[in-house]
Amino acid sequence: MISLRDVLEGTKGELHGSAAPDLLFRRVWHDSRSTEPGDLFVALRGERHDGHEFVADAVRRGASGAIVEARRTEELASLGIPLIVVDDSLAALLRLASYWRQLFDVPVVAVTGSVGKTSTKEAIASVLAQRFQVVRSRGSYNTDVGVAIDLLSIDPDTDVVVLEFGEAYRLGEVRELCALAQPRIGVVTNVSHAHLARMGTLERIAQSIAELPESLPVDGVAILNGDDFRVRLMAERTHARVLFYGLAPDCHIRAEEIESRGLDGIAFDLIAYGERNRVRLPLLGQHSVHHALAAIAVGYEFGLTLDEMLPGFHDPRVQVRLLTVPGVNGSTLLDDTYNASPASCMAALSLLQEIPAQRRIAVFGDMYELGWYEEEGHRMVGRRAAAVVDRLFTLGPRARWIAEEVIAAGLAPERVFATDDRRELIDVLRETLRRGDFVLIKGARGMRMEEIVEALRVPGEERVS
């Protein structure tokens, strides 16, 4: 809940219409499609849409107020709700979030990196939720708007906030998010070629990500992936205390004797603070060990015991990426359609290799935003796939590089099918899949690979993990 008085103070806006200063809004929201009764709707201008066009829709859904720009006030005045009038709605939202953040003395944990941010954020939040009231980023909505909306979810019962900071389009963006959220603990997952097109070089990506540890206070903690040399170097760029997590022998929180149990999860020896414990978690793939280590490191910082933390990993939100789905003809689909980068594709292929199956099949769509690394990134995935899969299917012109590389590495051409036609791909898969097949499906968000999962899943069947 946030009062009109606080909204006016935080935004520095002016009230148009009549309303009591103690009017309470249920939450601050920006998407008219999911607006609920009592919300304060923020009309934001985007690249393709202007939120002012949807204020009336938000009101129909129950919004009891709106933040709008002065240029649109007159046409929206007839809607019959109080309008908070500002010059720039995005700037006003950020001012309001900053104002609201200052009212609550709660620790903020921020997570950033090239790959694995959302999984790591969810693991941290679920671990901390075993003892604390946690506000966490919704999904992977990790831009300035998303961070602002999440900060405005803080209330007097909140003990800790866990936020995800997304990939930057320019240097300085992560630093600006830090100024807004004021994190005390910063977690960095890795530096990779994902979104290389935005920043141009891995060095610039690392420079952008390093803005999180650089922004931490002296009494803060930088929790860094000690297995990524670019992340490890960030220890020299922070005034905060540094903890390394990973597999390297000098990591403060590390894993040894890792065992992947396919769809039954992972097990490893956890070495931390002079103790060794065998840990079994329901996370898929060896790459999930790093998500777990980061979450455990944060949990220790908040004083949790290992026994307290472990139930948090059973929260379904922790396994946000790869899910198993019953498929047609007795097959099993590995739904990893959320997004794709060369690193995440390699991790998914490793999991596929670990699963006992009659046949291992991969369906890859194009990967986006790889810049100059685009062709090599796809071909690298193809080389790895050749050592794992019995059949390969690709969708899109870029993914054809994966198909070419698989054939060059020795997979018979008749076992490879490449197309740009989604419907054709679905039809061929329906004819091909059979009982005992495990089918990895993965591609960039823009490739809409989830539509392939929906077309191949058994109607009415639930996801099995």
KOLTIKOL-577777 format. One line per field, with one value per residue (C-alpha): z, y, x; residue in one letter. Coordinates in pm, 1 decimal. Layout:
c3: c(Z,...)
c2: c(Y,...)
c1: c(X,...)
type: c(A,...)
//
This chain:
c3: c(0.0,-80.1,-2.4,-240.3,-9.1,-57.9,-432.5,-461.9,-241.2,-420.9,-778.6,-719.7,-926.0,-904.3,-829.2,-1094.4,-956.6,-599.0,-357.9,8.3,79.1,275.7,-22.8,-43.1,-363.5,-354.7,-565.5,-838.5,-1176.5,-1540.3,-1752.8,-1810.4,-1907.4,-1555.1,-1363.1,-1059.9,-846.7,-632.1,-842.0,-928.3,-1302.4,-1445.8,-1809.2,-1954.7,-2305.4,-2475.2,-2811.7,-2965.0,-2733.4,-2522.3,-2190.3,-2200.5,-2464.8,-2206.0,-1906.0,-1984.2,-2000.3,-1663.5,-1516.6,-1652.0,-1472.5,-1144.8,-1130.1,-877.6,-992.3,-1261.3,-1308.2,-1640.5,-1828.3,-1843.4,-2223.2,-2190.3,-1880.3,-2051.3,-2257.2,-1956.2,-1702.8,-1789.3,-1661.0,-1311.6,-1118.6,-951.2,-1188.7,-1065.4,-1332.6,-1408.3,-1688.9,-1754.0,-1620.8,-1623.2,-1435.1,-1190.6,-1134.3,-1060.7,-821.0,-642.6,-612.8,-474.5,-225.0,-113.8,-84.1,155.7,391.2,468.4,625.0,459.1,301.5,-74.5,-256.5,-625.5,-885.2,-1226.8,-1493.4,-1846.9,-1781.8,-1489.4,-1320.7,-1282.5,-1156.6,-907.3,-793.8,-739.6,-547.4,-321.1,-257.9,-184.0,54.9,244.4,252.3,487.6,766.3,625.5,445.7,98.7,-188.6,-510.9,-870.7,-1071.3,-1320.6,-1507.5,-1531.0,-1455.4,-1620.3,-1442.5,-1461.4,-1315.5,-1035.5,-951.7,-940.1,-716.7,-476.5,-449.6,-327.1,-2.8,301.2,679.2,696.9,440.0,579.5,263.4,-107.6,-382.0,-719.8,-1063.3,-1267.6,-1640.8,-1920.3,-1995.5,-2330.8,-2226.1,-1958.0,-1647.4,-1646.1,-1373.6,-1166.9,-1199.5,-1078.9,-780.9,-699.0,-706.3,-508.9,-286.0,-257.3,33.2,-120.3,-487.2,-665.0,-1004.6,-1199.6,-1502.6,-1812.1,-2148.4,-2509.6,-2434.5,-2562.7,-2710.1,-2978.7,-2713.7,-2577.6,-2859.0,-2660.2,-2362.9,-2193.6,-2213.0,-2087.7,-1791.1,-1731.4,-1719.9,-1487.1,-1259.2,-1183.1,-925.3,-705.4,-763.4,-623.2,-303.8,28.1,241.3,479.6,188.4,41.0,-319.4,-387.8,-705.7,-926.6,-865.9,-1168.5,-1415.0,-1443.3,-1555.1,-1253.5,-1024.5,-1133.4,-1004.9,-652.8,-723.4,-813.4,-498.7,-151.0,-13.8,145.3,-121.7,-116.6,-405.0,-484.0,-732.7,-788.4,-763.0,-450.3,-316.2,-328.5,10.3,-74.9,-306.0,-436.6,-483.8,-590.5,-804.6,-913.3,-1164.0,-1127.2,-1444.5,-1373.4,-1007.9,-943.3,-829.2,-531.4,-421.9,-125.3,6.6,163.7,359.7,675.5,764.3,722.5,456.3,398.0,130.9,-27.9,-249.2,-439.9,-690.9,-947.0,-1303.4,-1450.6,-1312.1,-1404.5,-1131.4,-872.3,-919.2,-860.1,-539.9,-417.7,-467.7,-276.9,5.6,28.3,66.5,317.7,536.6,521.6,669.3,945.7,817.4,887.9,604.2,736.9,720.0,364.0,193.7,189.4,-10.6,-312.3,-334.5,-422.5,-784.7,-868.1,-829.2,-1136.3,-1359.5,-1680.1,-1776.9,-1710.8,-1820.2,-2010.1,-2130.2,-2509.9,-2796.0,-2865.4,-2516.4,-2551.3,-2281.6,-2366.4,-2191.2,-2208.5,-2193.3,-2416.2,-2192.0,-2383.2,-2533.8,-2544.5,-2638.2,-2268.7,-2171.7,-2475.7,-2377.2,-2021.2,-2149.4,-2377.7,-2082.5,-1891.8,-2193.4,-2207.8,-1840.0,-1883.3,-1963.1,-2287.0,-2587.2,-2808.5,-2725.0,-2954.7,-2965.4,-3124.9,-3148.6,-3271.4,-3357.0,-3082.0,-3089.8,-2989.2,-3033.2,-3252.9,-3417.1,-3229.4,-3394.6,-3638.0,-3409.3,-3115.6,-3315.7,-3458.1,-3109.1,-2999.7,-3305.6,-3218.2,-2867.0,-2991.3,-3220.8,-2913.5,-2744.1,-2977.1,-3191.5,-3392.2,-3441.5,-3559.4,-3613.0,-3677.2,-3835.7,-4058.8,-3780.2,-3633.1,-3971.2,-3861.6,-3575.7,-3825.5,-4057.2,-3771.8,-3641.3,-3984.7,-4019.2,-3681.9,-3801.2,-3739.7,-4045.3,-4260.0,-4258.3,-3880.7,-3917.2,-4019.0,-4067.9,-4162.3,-4133.0,-4119.5,-3768.1,-3883.6,-4091.8,-3794.9,-3567.5,-3823.3,-3871.5,-3496.7,-3446.8,-3701.1,-3555.7,-3178.1,-3002.9,-2657.4,-2465.9,-2653.5,-2451.1,-2653.4,-2562.4,-2704.7,-2683.6,-2865.3,-2832.0,-2684.8,-3020.1,-3181.3,-2976.6,-2915.6,-2641.2,-2921.2,-3031.2,-2676.5,-2662.6,-3000.4,-2892.6,-2533.8,-2445.1,-2410.4,-2051.2,-1905.7,-1645.9,-1639.4,-1446.0,-1276.5)
c2: c(0.0,351.5,671.4,950.5,1180.4,967.4,949.1,1326.4,1373.8,1109.3,1203.6,1581.6,1572.1,1773.7,1633.0,1678.3,1593.2,1553.7,1285.7,1262.7,1267.0,943.1,758.6,426.0,252.4,-125.1,-115.2,85.8,-86.3,-13.2,-279.9,-218.7,-583.4,-700.9,-398.8,-491.1,-299.6,-35.1,-5.1,319.7,296.6,455.0,564.5,504.0,587.9,298.3,244.5,100.0,200.2,497.7,395.3,694.1,508.0,240.4,450.5,400.5,23.0,33.1,225.1,-35.9,-299.3,-112.1,135.8,405.3,657.3,720.7,893.8,1076.9,1339.7,1696.8,1685.6,1424.8,1553.3,1725.9,1425.6,1189.8,1414.0,1272.9,924.3,1024.1,913.1,1125.2,1197.4,1266.5,1497.5,1499.3,1613.8,1269.7,957.3,736.8,994.2,1034.7,657.3,642.3,939.2,771.0,441.9,621.8,811.1,489.7,301.7,566.6,510.6,149.2,38.8,-303.7,-480.2,-526.2,-812.4,-745.5,-1009.9,-944.4,-1117.2,-1247.5,-1580.8,-1736.1,-1417.5,-1517.9,-1869.1,-1731.5,-1456.7,-1705.4,-1942.0,-1660.2,-1531.0,-1878.1,-1956.1,-1628.5,-1680.3,-1973.6,-1717.0,-1371.1,-1180.6,-1131.5,-900.6,-1041.3,-926.0,-1055.9,-1313.2,-1158.1,-810.0,-643.2,-299.1,35.3,11.1,-339.5,-248.9,60.3,-138.5,-400.0,-138.3,3.3,-340.5,-295.1,-261.8,-249.0,-629.9,-664.8,-801.5,-821.6,-739.4,-955.1,-786.0,-883.3,-623.2,-688.4,-658.6,-298.2,-125.1,127.1,176.6,338.1,166.4,-85.1,195.5,387.0,83.9,61.4,427.8,358.1,31.2,80.4,-288.1,-401.6,-742.5,-786.5,-1123.8,-1161.1,-1481.7,-1464.5,-1274.2,-1431.8,-1356.2,-1325.0,-985.3,-913.0,-700.9,-447.2,-374.4,-487.4,-665.5,-898.4,-637.9,-379.0,-634.9,-706.1,-333.3,-286.9,-583.9,-464.9,-154.1,-362.3,-456.4,-110.2,48.4,-155.7,18.4,-48.6,-258.8,-452.2,-791.7,-876.6,-1243.2,-1330.4,-1638.9,-1745.5,-1976.5,-1686.9,-1497.4,-1176.6,-1187.8,-1275.3,-958.8,-754.0,-819.2,-549.5,-299.3,-303.3,-155.0,-425.6,-751.1,-1022.2,-1382.2,-1618.2,-1909.0,-2186.9,-2498.3,-2347.3,-2462.2,-2108.0,-2023.2,-1944.0,-2133.0,-2421.8,-2755.6,-3080.5,-3432.7,-3309.1,-3574.4,-3510.8,-3738.5,-3627.2,-3537.7,-3635.3,-3334.4,-3287.4,-3373.6,-3230.4,-3178.5,-2824.8,-2680.7,-2361.4,-2209.4,-2515.9,-2766.7,-3026.7,-3139.3,-3363.0,-3167.8,-3307.5,-3059.2,-3094.2,-2871.8,-2985.4,-2995.2,-2946.9,-2578.8,-2538.8,-2589.6,-2228.8,-2099.5,-2303.1,-2189.0,-1823.7,-1866.3,-2051.3,-1780.0,-1515.7,-1731.7,-1755.9,-1376.9,-1347.4,-1594.3,-1892.2,-2243.6,-2489.6,-2694.3,-2381.6,-2303.1,-2639.5,-2649.7,-2325.7,-2510.1,-2711.0,-2393.9,-2445.9,-2091.7,-2189.1,-2414.9,-2130.0,-2231.2,-2595.6,-2788.7,-3136.8,-3181.2,-3500.7,-3504.7,-3675.7,-4045.8,-4106.6,-3861.6,-3621.2,-3256.0,-3054.1,-2706.0,-2461.3,-2204.7,-1902.1,-1772.8,-1890.5,-1805.6,-2027.8,-2082.7,-2176.8,-2406.7,-2588.3,-2632.0,-2766.6,-3013.4,-3134.6,-3205.4,-3386.3,-3601.2,-3695.2,-3825.1,-4194.9,-4196.2,-4411.3,-4116.4,-3768.0,-3503.9,-3129.7,-2861.6,-2527.8,-2191.9,-1887.7,-1710.3,-1330.8,-1037.8,-1215.6,-945.4,-1043.5,-1376.1,-1480.4,-1745.7,-1887.3,-1903.5,-2112.7,-2335.5,-2393.8,-2523.1,-2747.8,-2900.2,-2976.1,-3112.7,-3356.8,-3533.5,-3555.5,-3588.0,-3867.1,-3627.3,-3249.9,-3008.7,-2635.8,-2339.1,-2017.2,-1900.3,-1862.4,-2204.7,-2355.8,-2296.4,-2540.2,-2795.8,-2747.8,-2793.6,-3107.8,-3268.5,-3153.5,-3316.2,-3651.0,-3675.6,-3830.6,-3569.6,-3774.7,-3723.1,-3345.0,-3132.9,-2755.4,-2526.9,-2171.1,-2290.7,-2341.2,-2543.3,-2774.7,-2830.0,-2920.2,-3161.9,-3338.7,-3362.3,-3512.9,-3780.8,-3841.4,-3853.4,-4182.3,-4335.7,-4294.9,-3983.1,-3684.6,-3367.6,-3044.8,-2735.7,-2404.8,-2072.3,-1696.1,-1542.4,-1389.4,-1734.3,-1828.8,-2181.5,-2221.9,-2258.2,-2573.9,-2710.5,-2638.8,-2806.9,-3122.0,-3162.0,-3411.5,-3215.7,-3192.7,-3329.8,-3122.8,-3045.6,-3317.3,-3101.0)
c1: c(0.0,117.8,-68.8,-150.0,44.7,358.4,303.8,281.9,585.5,790.2,704.4,698.1,381.0,60.4,-282.8,-550.5,-893.6,-1008.2,-887.4,-796.8,-420.7,-456.7,-606.7,-424.4,-318.6,-278.3,36.6,207.3,173.2,252.4,79.6,-291.1,-347.1,-265.8,-392.6,-600.4,-852.7,-687.8,-370.8,-197.4,-130.3,186.1,152.1,497.7,611.0,792.2,955.5,637.8,355.2,254.1,102.5,-129.4,-327.8,-408.3,-508.0,-877.1,-823.1,-646.5,-940.2,-1184.4,-981.6,-999.9,-711.9,-796.7,-535.8,-275.2,58.1,38.5,234.2,110.6,73.8,-205.9,-386.4,-675.0,-785.0,-761.6,-934.5,-1277.6,-1187.1,-1292.9,-985.3,-717.0,-428.9,-77.6,56.1,430.5,657.5,807.8,637.3,948.7,1153.2,865.7,844.6,1217.3,1192.1,903.5,1093.9,1398.9,1183.2,1010.2,1340.3,1469.8,1176.4,1274.6,1599.7,1604.0,1902.7,1897.7,2070.2,2135.8,2226.5,2375.6,2585.2,2554.8,2381.1,2198.4,2076.9,1713.4,1788.3,2039.4,1801.9,1520.6,1748.5,1867.9,1516.0,1377.8,1662.6,1616.7,1239.7,1293.9,1334.0,1258.5,984.5,1133.9,1048.4,1195.5,1210.2,917.3,1043.8,1335.3,1184.8,1514.4,1520.9,1496.4,1117.5,1114.4,1354.8,1147.6,822.4,984.0,1120.3,770.5,658.5,853.0,628.5,682.1,689.5,970.4,1297.3,1506.4,1481.2,1638.1,1666.7,1791.9,1980.6,1958.3,2212.0,2299.1,2274.2,2536.0,2797.4,2655.5,2315.1,2402.4,2553.1,2225.3,2029.9,2264.5,2204.9,1831.4,1825.7,2133.3,2228.2,2445.3,2519.5,2604.3,2620.6,2788.6,2724.3,2956.9,3065.6,2983.3,2891.6,2520.7,2399.7,2740.8,2575.5,2475.9,2823.4,3053.6,3325.7,3351.8,3567.2,3289.2,3037.2,3265.3,3309.8,2933.7,2874.9,3155.9,2952.0,2763.3,3061.1,3207.9,2892.0,2871.0,2935.3,3241.9,3032.8,2881.3,2968.4,3061.0,2982.8,3170.3,3193.7,3552.5,3550.7,3513.9,3840.2,3671.9,3442.6,3731.9,3912.1,3617.5,3746.6,4003.4,3729.6,3519.3,3552.7,3323.9,3431.5,3472.4,3353.0,3427.5,3195.9,3259.8,3466.6,3815.5,4002.2,4044.5,3670.7,3522.4,3201.8,3281.7,3160.0,3349.1,3251.9,2962.8,2715.2,2438.9,2139.4,1967.2,1607.7,1653.5,1875.3,2232.6,2450.4,2782.8,3011.0,2970.0,3283.0,3221.9,3361.5,3565.8,3283.7,3208.3,2850.2,2702.2,2416.3,2139.3,1922.6,1636.4,1809.7,1870.7,2219.6,2568.6,2556.7,2293.1,2566.8,2675.2,2320.5,2309.8,2652.3,2565.4,2238.7,2410.7,2676.0,2404.6,2220.1,2527.5,2564.7,2215.7,2294.0,2097.5,2214.7,2255.2,1963.2,1746.1,1851.5,1810.2,1426.3,1431.9,1570.4,1249.2,1056.2,935.4,1043.9,1409.4,1396.6,1280.6,1450.4,1443.2,1122.4,1019.2,693.8,518.7,541.8,364.6,418.3,560.0,848.2,965.5,1026.6,1295.8,1145.4,1436.8,1272.5,1311.2,1613.8,1940.3,2308.2,2602.6,2683.1,2328.0,2294.5,2613.6,2483.7,2151.2,2330.0,2534.9,2214.8,2068.8,2380.9,2339.4,1983.2,1930.8,1729.9,1647.7,1738.5,1862.6,1716.7,1786.1,1569.1,1750.6,1627.6,1836.2,2029.5,2014.5,2235.0,2567.7,2720.3,3047.7,3038.1,2711.1,2834.0,3103.6,2861.0,2614.7,2887.5,3028.7,2688.3,2684.5,3020.2,2900.6,2567.2,2745.9,2885.4,2544.5,2246.7,2108.1,1890.6,1908.0,1638.2,1689.1,1462.7,1585.2,1869.9,2127.0,2054.2,2149.3,2508.7,2442.5,2311.5,2610.0,2856.7,2684.2,2712.7,3073.8,3146.9,3013.2,2637.3,2473.7,2294.0,1972.4,1959.1,1962.0,1665.9,1692.8,1405.2,1276.2,914.5,776.2,475.1,692.7,923.4,632.5,489.4,824.9,880.9,535.0,622.0,969.2,928.0,870.4,867.2,1192.0,1304.2,1422.4,1389.4,1570.8,1396.0,1581.2,1619.5,1606.5,1291.2,1209.4,1202.3,891.6,1018.1,757.1,501.4,681.6,660.4,288.4,234.1,421.2,307.3,34.5,-292.1,-409.8,-87.4,96.8,464.8,639.7,900.7)
type: c(M,I,S,L,R,D,V,L,E,G,T,K,G,E,L,H,G,S,A,A,P,D,L,L,F,R,R,V,W,H,D,S,R,S,T,E,P,G,D,L,F,V,A,L,R,G,E,R,H,D,G,H,E,F,V,A,D,A,V,R,R,G,A,S,G,A,I,V,E,A,R,R,T,E,E,L,A,S,L,G,I,P,L,I,V,V,D,D,S,L,A,A,L,L,R,L,A,S,Y,W,R,Q,L,F,D,V,P,V,V,A,V,T,G,S,V,G,K,T,S,T,K,E,A,I,A,S,V,L,A,Q,R,F,Q,V,V,R,S,R,G,S,Y,N,T,D,V,G,V,A,I,D,L,L,S,I,D,P,D,T,D,V,V,V,L,E,F,G,E,A,Y,R,L,G,E,V,R,E,L,C,A,L,A,Q,P,R,I,G,V,V,T,N,V,S,H,A,H,L,A,R,M,G,T,L,E,R,I,A,Q,S,I,A,E,L,P,E,S,L,P,V,D,G,V,A,I,L,N,G,D,D,F,R,V,R,L,M,A,E,R,T,H,A,R,V,L,F,Y,G,L,A,P,D,C,H,I,R,A,E,E,I,E,S,R,G,L,D,G,I,A,F,D,L,I,A,Y,G,E,R,N,R,V,R,L,P,L,L,G,Q,H,S,V,H,H,A,L,A,A,I,A,V,G,Y,E,F,G,L,T,L,D,E,M,L,P,G,F,H,D,P,R,V,Q,V,R,L,L,T,V,P,G,V,N,G,S,T,L,L,D,D,T,Y,N,A,S,P,A,S,C,M,A,A,L,S,L,L,Q,E,I,P,A,Q,R,R,I,A,V,F,G,D,M,Y,E,L,G,W,Y,E,E,E,G,H,R,M,V,G,R,R,A,A,A,V,V,D,R,L,F,T,L,G,P,R,A,R,W,I,A,E,E,V,I,A,A,G,L,A,P,E,R,V,F,A,T,D,D,R,R,E,L,I,D,V,L,R,E,T,L,R,R,G,D,F,V,L,I,K,G,A,R,G,M,R,M,E,E,I,V,E,A,L,R,V,P,G,E,E,R,V,S)
//
